[in-house]
Amino acid sequence: MRYGTGCNIHEEDRVTLLASLCTGQGTPTTFSALLNGATLYPFNIKEQGMAGLGKWLMMEEITVYISAPTVFRHFVATLTGEERFPHLRMIRLGAEQIRTSDVDLYKRHFSPHCIFGIFLSSTETGNISQYFIHKDTEIPGKIVPVGYAVQDMQILILDETGREVGENQPGEIVVRSRYLSPGYWRNSDLTRAAFILDPARGETKTYRTGDLGRMRPDGCLEHLGRKDSRVKIRGFGIVLEEIEAALRANPVVRETIVDVRKDESQDDRLVAYIVPTSGQTPTVTEIRNYLREKLPDYMIPSAFMFLDALPLTGTGKVDRRALPKGDESRPALDKAFVAPQDPIELRLTKIWEKILGIQPIGVKDNFFDLGGDSLRAVQVITQIERVFGKPIPLAILFYWPTIAQLASILGEEKRLASWSSLVPVQTGGSKLPFFWIHGDHSTALLPYYLGPDQPLYGLEHQSEDGKPARYKQVGTIAAYYLEKIRGVQPHGPYFLGGFSFGGIAAFEAAQQLTEQGEEVAFLFLLDSHFPWSDIPSSRNLSFLDEVHRHFRNIASLGNQKTFNYVLERVKCRIRIALTGMREFLKRTRCKVYFAMGHPLPPYLREYYIFNVIYSQALRNYTPKPYLGRAIYIRAETRPSECSFHWGKLMAGGLEVHEVPGNHLDIRLEPNLHFWAEKLKTCLSYAQSKVSN
């Protein structure tokens, strides 16, 4: 079965990658593009901001947009109505239920030649059904259908006894096909329960999706939600019982139930209803902090409601329909309400109240205790930049999560202008500090894994504020970070780590500290690629070598194959030339902004940091042997020769571990906990050796 069926993705398409590869949407998006010869364009919304997505789509001439509906709604909310997307031919949404309002947004903001595609899929089956909407398509009723079965898939609607139901009758969606997953890894019981082999049909199997649906008379499927408690929030599959079990393990919780509710923007969010143990009066802050030690970030409910008792049906079961819908009032936090004291705090309060849907919000309230998440953090920073007209590093809300802290930074021009790369994430604790370089989103989450007794300082990229980088070589970048580090800890032993280029900077910082006679007790590299400048490569061929190679390839081909060979090589060269032109234009934009004395807009900052500064720094860097040892965490997609070459440099040895995910999504849940737990174990051991 061909990837990309329905979208007709081809080699000239430019496809967005907005979802993490660890989700059920990121992996098929990647294969749909690459296996059909298209170009894949990743865009990290958490780091680059939602406000820059529209400009980026136009600048990169994106033709196929793919995301979850929640992301699409927040993206469209940033549009002014003046934007034009002449190259965009397809908007494809999946992973969550589609609303009629989503169709209205598509019709309002996009060109007549752009098609709106809706897909129903699962990890076990791939695409099940598809539905395409044009500008003149009418949606009958209140439910947007998920369409017709794709090629080689048969959709059945069965009742509890396994019999097919009639048209327009609800039942469980069951898929029959020979192209299904072979089953669940090392879980034969679950595989037998979900997949049924049909001997009369050869390799054909049926899969019970656990989703409810009904079939229209014309064979068009309507999706009616989950049959059980497995739900999808922002593309992550979540089993509600897992959250409930974690809550029940807390001694202050007597009873609990977790449900999915719509917030004021009609997005799905998790709400936990809690009946406290007799005599206990827990706060939202206490419950949230407890769950952070048990669950990944995406499984922590956005809201908590404390009840005297859970509502029950006549048979003694929890009556979900009778659970209170909640209100927009401030939750029970462990800090007293403090009203805004000046115009800056007042404006920030209004931004928070609008995005979080809570009133009132105090200036000492923690953004994440109020139900804020990474997506809403991006919205808040985008609105702050609009209202105050100042570029703000996107990570700032994770480190200063109260209105009072943000107002203090915004109110001091000098402090904002002298943005420091050193971020004191967690300063308390009796242990020696751990310095984490370029951890990005993971920096804000590590305190939950490392514990309150481990001081943690993050070192962020230069130019997060949109200004030109001052240090442009690996050695000078590492020296700059060491200046900040030694301002906190003048002498060793030092505990260092870094992600990607940050790991290379940490390695160089360890080298410099060793040369200065200081002790480096711990070095942790997270999926850092090896600087290949000193390793011979078959890619470094001369022009004549390239010509001879092509002539050798052509010599054994006939006329038609020779023509096709040459045509493909010409196309390849054209694509390379176009890529080079786009690179040139981006670099030129950066130079123009700097020449005019303006900071880079958010959508150009990541390009400037990674493709200009770090790319140039690595070309000029040759790593030297290191006398100490290191821990190296490699994503499963990282070539093994990276760890081989790192190991050749480490005189004290290299301890290598492989974790799920790719280079980008290992920074995020649910992959983050695999290496964060390893970091905690290794760091604790290194700390104990120093204390002894």
Order of alpha helices (4+ residues) and beta strands (2+ residues): beta-alpha-beta-alpha-alpha-beta-alpha-beta-alpha-beta-beta-beta-beta-beta-alpha-beta-beta-beta-beta-beta-alpha-beta-beta-alpha-beta-alpha-alpha-alpha-alpha-alpha-beta-beta-alpha-beta-alpha-beta-alpha-beta-alpha-alpha-alpha-alpha-beta-alpha-beta-alpha
